[in-house]
Amino acid sequence: MVPLLVVLILAIILFGFGFAVKVLWWVALAVLVIWLLGFLVRSGGGRWYRW
């Protein structure tokens, strides 16, 4: 019974970790797109933001 609970808990933790990593990849992709758009707008002569 205890090994089954350990396996279930481990599976839930790994599933949650995998989901979090996938979400972080999407967030990183969105930040990269926003950064690239800002870089292109800035290089075009306008000042959208300054880093």
Residue, then its C-alpha position, 0 to 999 in steps of 0.5 A: m500500500v505504501p509503495l503505491l502511494v509513493v508512486l502516485i505522489l511521485a506521478i502527481i509531482l512530476f505531472g505538476f512539474g511538467f505542466a509548470v515547465k510547459v507554462l514557463w516555456w510559453v511565458a518565455l516565448a511570449v516575452l521573447v516575442i514582445w522583446l523582439l517587437g520592441f527591438l524592431v519598433r525601437s530600431g525603426g526610430g520610435r521609442w517604445y521602451r528603454w532597457 
